[in-house]
Amino acid sequence: MSNTSDNPCHARSTGGEKPELAYIKQARIGGYLGERAKAKLIKDYYPWVLKRCAQILRNDADAQDTAQEVMLRMHKALPKFEGNSSLRTWLGAIAHNECVNLIRRQQKNTATLQIGALIALFEAQQDADHHSDDVPIEAVHNALNALSGHDREVLHLRFFGELPIAEIGCLLGLSLSATKMRLYRALEEFKHQYHEEAQGTDVAFAA
């Protein structure tokens, strides 16, 4: 007969609560059994969290890193878990937020490089001797951040999403002419902001 006294799963209340609830209660109390309870919950839920992250990120390495971050957050936050939702729901929300944050960081980095390519294209059309390696990425990044949300959105759809103007209009609920005007104004504002940022460099839009 196995000894169950050192297994936190068997420290159930007299009401016969689920083992998971016993683990959660012990994790909130802390101490040796609390750490063992956390370790058990992490072991049980890591495969599910990893699968969830992989479904969102579509990249095994990113999914593993994010799942480990979720488990770290779970370990730190379990003592404060109030049980207003199931542990799975709680972990699912954390995993979703971590994945979204990673995607946003990756998109931000990619967008900066793509804007740089866009700047290079504009300048190459004005100066045949221009080289894209001369583009100051910091100026590009600052110029992009200075734009309104509408301007960034239409530039993203046109140049990053590579969507035709008509499709952009459908997505934004605009007529074709209004979409063209918004894109034109966004480009002009972007060039203006970039010119301001690039004043201290050798790279700037032609006047």
Backbone hydrogen bonds in HBPLUS format (Angstrom, degrees):
<---DONOR---> <-ACCEPTOR-->    atom                        ^
c    i                          cat <-CA-CA->   ^        H-A-AA   ^      H-
h    n   atom  resd res      DA  || num        DHA   H-A  angle D-A-AA Bond
n    s   type  num  typ     dist DA aas  dist angle  dist       angle   num
A0007-ASN N   A0004-THR O   3.18 MM   3  5.28 165.2  2.21 109.0 112.8     1
A0010-HIS N   A0007-ASN O   2.96 MM   3  5.73 153.4  2.03 121.2 127.7     2
A0011-ALA N   A0008-PRO O   3.15 MM   3  5.21 164.9  2.18 105.4 109.7     3
A0016-GLY N   A0013-SER O   3.02 MM   3  5.66 164.8  2.04 121.0 122.6     4
A0021-LEU N   A0018-LYS O   3.03 MM   3  5.45 125.3  2.34 108.7 121.6     5
A0022-ALA N   A0018-LYS O   3.31 MM   4  6.72 148.9  2.41 147.7 156.6     6
A0022-ALA N   A0019-PRO O   3.03 MM   3  5.08 120.0  2.41  96.9 112.3     7
A0023-TYR N   A0019-PRO O   2.98 MM   4  6.36 154.6  2.05 153.9 160.9     8
A0024-ILE N   A0020-GLU O   2.96 MM   4  6.25 160.8  2.00 149.5 154.5     9
A0025-LYS N   A0021-LEU O   2.93 MM   4  6.13 160.3  1.97 146.3 151.3    10
A0026-GLN N   A0022-ALA O   2.99 MM   4  6.19 159.9  2.03 147.7 153.1    11
A0027-ALA N   A0023-TYR O   2.81 MM   4  6.03 149.4  1.90 149.0 158.5    12
A0028-ARG N   A0024-ILE O   3.02 MM   4  6.26 144.4  2.15 144.2 153.2    13
A0029-ILE N   A0025-LYS O   3.12 MM   4  6.42 138.2  2.30 139.0 150.1    14
A0030-GLY N   A0026-GLN O   3.08 MM   4  6.33 154.7  2.14 149.3 154.5    15
A0034-GLY N   A0030-GLY O   3.18 MM   4  4.09 131.2  2.43 116.9 115.3    16
A0035-GLU N   A0031-GLY O   2.98 MM   4  6.29 153.1  2.05 152.4 158.5    17
A0036-ARG N   A0032-TYR O   3.04 MM   4  6.35 155.7  2.10 148.9 156.1    18
A0037-ALA N   A0033-LEU O   2.83 MM   4  6.02 149.2  1.92 143.6 152.4    19
A0038-LYS N   A0034-GLY O   2.97 MM   4  6.25 156.7  2.03 146.3 152.1    20
A0039-ALA N   A0035-GLU O   2.97 MM   4  6.18 162.5  2.01 147.2 151.9    21
A0040-LYS N   A0036-ARG O   2.97 MM   4  6.19 153.2  2.04 145.0 151.8    22
A0041-LEU N   A0037-ALA O   3.01 MM   4  6.25 162.5  2.04 152.1 156.3    23
A0042-ILE N   A0038-LYS O   2.87 MM   4  6.08 161.8  1.90 155.5 160.9    24
A0043-LYS N   A0039-ALA O   2.94 MM   4  6.10 159.4  1.99 144.2 150.1    25
A0044-ASP N   A0040-LYS O   2.94 MM   4  6.14 155.1  2.00 147.4 154.2    26
A0045-TYR N   A0041-LEU O   2.92 MM   4  6.03 155.3  1.98 149.8 155.9    27
A0046-TYR N   A0042-ILE O   2.87 MM   4  5.62 141.1  2.03 149.0 155.2    28
A0049-VAL N   A0045-TYR O   2.95 MM   4  6.17 165.6  1.97 162.7 167.2    29
A0050-LEU N   A0046-TYR O   2.81 MM   4  5.95 164.8  1.84 160.0 164.2    30
A0051-LYS N   A0047-PRO O   3.01 MM   4  6.17 157.6  2.07 143.4 149.1    31
A0052-ARG N   A0048-TRP O   2.95 MM   4  6.18 155.9  2.01 146.0 153.0    32
A0053-CYS N   A0049-VAL O   2.89 MM   4  6.15 160.8  1.92 154.8 159.3    33
A0054-ALA N   A0050-LEU O   2.92 MM   4  6.10 157.5  1.97 148.3 154.8    34
A0055-GLN N   A0051-LYS O   3.01 MM   4  6.21 148.9  2.11 145.3 153.0    35
A0056-ILE N   A0052-ARG O   3.28 MM   4  6.58 144.8  2.41 141.4 149.8    36
A0056-ILE N   A0053-CYS O   3.16 MM   3  5.22 123.8  2.49  95.4 109.1    37
A0057-LEU N   A0053-CYS O   2.81 MM   4  5.93 174.4  1.81 162.7 164.4    38
A0058-ARG N   A0054-ALA O   2.91 MM   4  5.22 151.6  1.99 131.5 139.0    39
A0063-ALA N   A0059-ASN O   2.86 MM   4  5.97 155.1  1.92 152.4 160.7    40
A0064-GLN N   A0060-ASP O   2.92 MM   4  6.14 157.2  1.97 150.4 155.4    41
A0065-ASP N   A0061-ALA O   3.05 MM   4  6.30 167.0  2.06 152.3 155.6    42
A0066-THR N   A0062-ASP O   2.90 MM   4  6.02 161.4  1.94 148.9 154.5    43
A0067-ALA N   A0063-ALA O   2.83 MM   4  5.91 158.4  1.87 147.5 154.0    44
A0068-GLN N   A0064-GLN O   3.03 MM   4  6.18 157.0  2.08 146.6 152.3    45
A0069-GLU N   A0065-ASP O   3.07 MM   4  6.34 147.4  2.18 139.4 148.5    46
A0070-VAL N   A0066-THR O   2.88 MM   4  6.19 152.6  1.95 149.5 157.3    47
A0071-MET N   A0067-ALA O   2.95 MM   4  6.25 156.0  2.00 147.3 153.5    48
A0072-LEU N   A0068-GLN O   2.94 MM   4  6.19 149.5  2.03 142.4 150.9    49
A0073-ARG N   A0069-GLU O   2.95 MM   4  6.24 157.5  2.00 148.3 154.1    50
A0074-MET N   A0070-VAL O   2.81 MM   4  6.07 151.4  1.89 146.6 155.7    51
A0075-HIS N   A0071-MET O   2.88 MM   4  6.10 158.6  1.92 147.5 152.4    52
A0076-LYS N   A0072-LEU O   3.11 MM   4  6.38 155.5  2.17 146.7 152.4    53
A0077-ALA N   A0073-ARG O   2.87 MM   4  5.94 151.9  1.95 148.5 156.6    54
A0078-LEU N   A0074-MET O   2.89 MM   4  5.65 139.9  2.05 153.1 157.1    55
A0080-LYS N   A0077-ALA O   2.84 MM   3  5.45 148.2  1.94 120.9 130.7    56
A0081-PHE N   A0078-LEU O   2.96 MM   3  4.92 158.9  2.00 106.4 113.4    57
A0090-TRP N   A0086-SER O   2.98 MM   4  6.24 161.7  2.02 152.2 157.5    58
A0091-LEU N   A0087-LEU O   2.84 MM   4  6.03 165.2  1.86 153.0 156.7    59
A0092-GLY N   A0088-ARG O   2.79 MM   4  5.88 151.3  1.87 144.4 153.4    60
A0093-ALA N   A0089-THR O   3.02 MM   4  6.25 149.7  2.12 144.7 151.3    61
A0094-ILE N   A0090-TRP O   3.14 MM   4  6.46 157.1  2.19 145.2 151.3    62
A0095-ALA N   A0091-LEU O   2.82 MM   4  6.03 166.7  1.84 154.7 158.4    63
A0096-HIS N   A0092-GLY O   2.92 MM   4  6.04 158.6  1.97 143.3 149.4    64
A0097-ASN N   A0093-ALA O   2.99 MM   4  6.18 164.0  2.01 148.6 152.6    65
A0098-GLU N   A0094-ILE O   2.92 MM   4  6.14 161.1  1.96 154.1 159.4    66
A0099-CYS N   A0095-ALA O   2.95 MM   4  6.11 158.9  1.99 149.7 155.4    67
A0100-VAL N   A0096-HIS O   2.92 MM   4  6.13 164.4  1.95 153.2 157.5    68
A0101-ASN N   A0097-ASN O   2.91 MM   4  6.06 159.7  1.95 147.5 153.3    69
A0102-LEU N   A0098-GLU O   3.02 MM   4  6.23 153.9  2.09 143.2 150.0    70
A0103-ILE N   A0099-CYS O   2.92 MM   4  6.20 162.7  1.95 153.1 157.7    71
A0104-ARG N   A0100-VAL O   2.92 MM   4  6.13 158.3  1.97 150.4 156.3    72
A0105-ARG N   A0101-ASN O   2.98 MM   4  6.23 155.6  2.04 145.5 151.8    73
A0106-GLN N   A0102-LEU O   2.91 MM   4  6.16 160.2  1.95 152.8 158.4    74
A0107-GLN N   A0103-ILE O   2.79 MM   4  5.99 157.8  1.84 149.9 156.6    75
A0108-LYS N   A0104-ARG O   2.84 MM   4  5.97 151.1  1.92 144.4 152.4    76
A0109-ASN N   A0105-ARG O   3.07 MM   4  6.31 159.4  2.11 146.3 150.9    77
A0110-THR N   A0106-GLN O   2.89 MM   4  6.10 159.8  1.93 147.8 154.2    78
A0111-ALA N   A0107-GLN O   2.65 MM   4  5.73 157.2  1.70 146.8 154.0    79
A0112-THR N   A0108-LYS O   3.07 MM   4  6.23 153.2  2.14 142.8 148.9    80
A0113-LEU N   A0109-ASN O   3.31 MM   4  6.61 157.5  2.36 143.1 148.0    81
A0114-GLN N   A0110-THR O   2.86 MM   4  6.12 155.9  1.92 151.9 159.8    82
A0115-ILE N   A0111-ALA O   2.78 MM   4  5.93 157.5  1.83 152.2 157.7    83
A0116-GLY N   A0112-THR O   3.06 MM   4  6.23 150.2  2.15 137.4 145.8    84
A0117-ALA N   A0113-LEU O   2.99 MM   4  6.37 146.3  2.11 141.4 150.2    85
A0118-LEU N   A0114-GLN O   2.88 MM   4  6.20 147.7  1.98 143.0 152.6    86
A0119-ILE N   A0115-ILE O   2.78 MM   4  6.10 158.2  1.83 155.4 160.6    87
A0120-ALA N   A0116-GLY O   2.93 MM   4  6.15 159.8  1.97 145.6 151.4    88
A0121-LEU N   A0117-ALA O   2.93 MM   4  6.16 148.9  2.02 141.5 149.9    89
A0122-PHE N   A0118-LEU O   2.96 MM   4  6.30 162.7  1.99 153.3 156.9    90
A0123-GLU N   A0119-ILE O   2.91 MM   4  6.16 170.7  1.92 159.2 161.4    91
A0124-ALA N   A0120-ALA O   2.78 MM   4  5.82 150.3  1.87 143.8 152.7    92
A0125-GLN N   A0121-LEU O   3.13 MM   4  6.32 143.5  2.26 144.0 152.1    93
A0125-GLN N   A0122-PHE O   3.20 MM   3  5.36 128.6  2.48  96.2 108.9    94
A0126-GLN N   A0123-GLU O   2.97 MM   3  5.03 134.4  2.19  96.6 109.9    95
A0127-ASP N   A0123-GLU O   2.69 MM   4  5.81 140.5  1.85 151.8 164.3    96
A0130-HIS N   A0127-ASP O   3.00 MM   3  5.47 168.4  2.01 119.8 122.2    97
A0134-ASP N   A0131-HIS O   2.96 MM   3  5.76 166.6  1.98 124.3 128.8    98
A0135-VAL N   A0132-SER O   3.15 MM   3  5.66 169.8  2.16 117.6 120.3    99
A0139-ALA N   A0136-PRO O   3.10 MM   3  5.50 121.5  2.46 106.3 119.5   100
A0140-VAL N   A0136-PRO O   3.15 MM   4  6.51 156.2  2.21 150.2 157.4   101
A0141-HIS N   A0137-ILE O   2.82 MM   4  6.06 162.3  1.85 154.4 159.0   102
A0142-ASN N   A0138-GLU O   2.93 MM   4  6.13 162.1  1.96 149.2 153.7   103
A0143-ALA N   A0139-ALA O   2.90 MM   4  6.02 155.8  1.96 144.9 152.0   104
A0144-LEU N   A0140-VAL O   2.95 MM   4  6.15 157.1  2.00 150.1 156.0   105
A0145-ASN N   A0141-HIS O   3.03 MM   4  6.27 158.4  2.08 146.9 152.7   106
A0146-ALA N   A0142-ASN O   3.06 MM   4  6.23 131.7  2.30 138.0 150.3   107
A0146-ALA N   A0143-ALA O   3.19 MM   3  5.11 132.7  2.43  92.3 105.1   108
A0147-LEU N   A0144-LEU O   3.17 MM   3  5.50 157.1  2.22 107.7 114.6   109
A0152-ARG N   A0148-SER O   3.03 MM   4  6.34 167.1  2.04 158.4 161.3   110
A0153-GLU N   A0149-GLY O   2.94 MM   4  6.00 153.2  2.01 142.9 150.9   111
A0154-VAL N   A0150-HIS O   3.11 MM   4  6.32 166.2  2.13 151.5 153.0   112
A0155-LEU N   A0151-ASP O   3.11 MM   4  6.26 159.9  2.16 149.5 155.3   113
A0156-HIS N   A0152-ARG O   2.87 MM   4  5.95 154.8  1.94 146.1 153.6   114
A0157-LEU N   A0153-GLU O   3.00 MM   4  6.24 163.8  2.03 152.0 155.7   115
A0158-ARG N   A0154-VAL O   3.04 MM   4  6.11 154.5  2.10 140.8 147.7   116
A0159-PHE N   A0155-LEU O   2.88 MM   4  5.81 169.1  1.89 151.9 155.3   117
A0160-PHE N   A0156-HIS O   2.89 MM   4  4.86 133.0  2.11 120.5 135.1   118
A0161-GLY N   A0156-HIS O   2.76 MM   5  6.16 152.7  1.83 157.2 163.7   119
A0163-LEU N   A0157-LEU O   3.08 MM   6  5.95 166.7  2.10 155.6 158.0   120
A0167-GLU N   A0164-PRO O   3.09 MM   3  5.44 120.4  2.46 105.2 118.9   121
A0168-ILE N   A0164-PRO O   3.05 MM   4  6.39 155.4  2.11 153.2 161.0   122
A0169-GLY N   A0165-ILE O   2.91 MM   4  6.18 156.9  1.97 151.3 157.2   123
A0170-CYS N   A0166-ALA O   3.14 MM   4  6.48 148.3  2.24 140.6 148.4   124
A0171-LEU N   A0167-GLU O   3.00 MM   4  6.31 157.1  2.06 149.1 154.8   125
A0172-LEU N   A0168-ILE O   2.89 MM   4  6.13 151.5  1.97 152.5 160.6   126
A0173-GLY N   A0169-GLY O   2.81 MM   4  5.68 115.7  2.23 137.8 153.0   127
A0174-LEU N   A0169-GLY O   2.79 MM   5  4.67 157.5  1.84 139.6 143.4   128
A0179-THR N   A0175-SER O   2.90 MM   4  6.08 151.4  1.99 149.7 157.6   129
A0180-LYS N   A0176-LEU O   3.00 MM   4  6.27 159.1  2.04 150.0 155.1   130
A0181-MET N   A0177-SER O   3.01 MM   4  6.22 155.5  2.07 144.7 151.5   131
A0182-ARG N   A0178-ALA O   2.93 MM   4  6.13 157.9  1.97 144.8 150.7   132
A0183-LEU N   A0179-THR O   2.93 MM   4  6.12 160.4  1.97 150.4 155.8   133
A0184-TYR N   A0180-LYS O   2.89 MM   4  6.06 161.0  1.93 147.0 152.6   134
A0185-ARG N   A0181-MET O   2.90 MM   4  6.09 167.1  1.92 152.7 156.1   135
A0186-ALA N   A0182-ARG O   2.90 MM   4  6.01 152.7  1.98 143.5 151.6   136
A0187-LEU N   A0183-LEU O   2.92 MM   4  6.15 156.6  1.97 150.4 156.3   137
A0188-GLU N   A0184-TYR O   2.94 MM   4  6.20 159.7  1.98 150.4 156.2   138
A0189-GLU N   A0185-ARG O   2.87 MM   4  6.02 158.8  1.91 147.7 153.5   139
A0190-PHE N   A0186-ALA O   2.85 MM   4  5.97 155.5  1.90 143.5 151.1   140
A0191-LYS N   A0187-LEU O   2.89 MM   4  6.09 162.2  1.92 149.3 153.8   141
A0192-HIS N   A0188-GLU O   2.93 MM   4  6.13 151.1  2.02 141.6 150.0   142
A0193-GLN N   A0189-GLU O   2.87 MM   4  6.11 164.9  1.89 153.6 156.8   143
A0194-TYR N   A0190-PHE O   2.83 MM   4  5.99 160.8  1.87 151.9 158.0   144
A0195-HIS N   A0191-LYS O   2.88 MM   4  5.96 155.4  1.94 141.9 148.8   145
A0196-GLU N   A0192-HIS O   3.05 MM   4  6.34 153.5  2.13 146.3 152.9   146
A0197-GLU N   A0193-GLN O   3.00 MM   4  6.27 155.6  2.06 146.9 153.5   147
A0198-ALA N   A0194-TYR O   2.79 MM   4  5.93 145.6  1.91 150.3 160.4   148
A0201-THR N   A0198-ALA O   2.91 MM   3  5.23 165.5  1.94 117.8 121.0   149
